[in-house]
Amino acid sequence: MSKRRKTREEKILSDSRKTQPYSVSSPVTFSLPSTYKVETKKEYVAQSTPFNHDLKKTLLVSAGIIFFQLTLFFLLKQHVVVIPFASLQ
């Protein structure tokens, strides 16, 4: 959402404050136009943060290691792969 631009009256008021910071003047009030509307939309946008990236990477590596261990266990159990001096009894 973009910032609201200053009106001419607001610019003049701001300029007068800068040029005469210690002068006492009557309070100046302004009102917003009746056509001014406020948008209150809030949309959730999932952002990829470094934490999410590291968590995803860790989970993928861990799942890969567990899958490899289970595969090796079943291959050794069925005697498809034989490792010398290692037995599952």
CORJOWO-V606489 format. One record per helix or strand. SS is the DSSP state (hx for helix, st for strand). FROM is the first residue (numbers start at 0). TO is the last residue. Records with the same first field share a line. If there is no record, write none. Layout:
# CORJOWO-V606489
SS=FROM-TO / FROM-TO
This chain:
# CORJOWO-V606489
hx=7-18 / 49-76
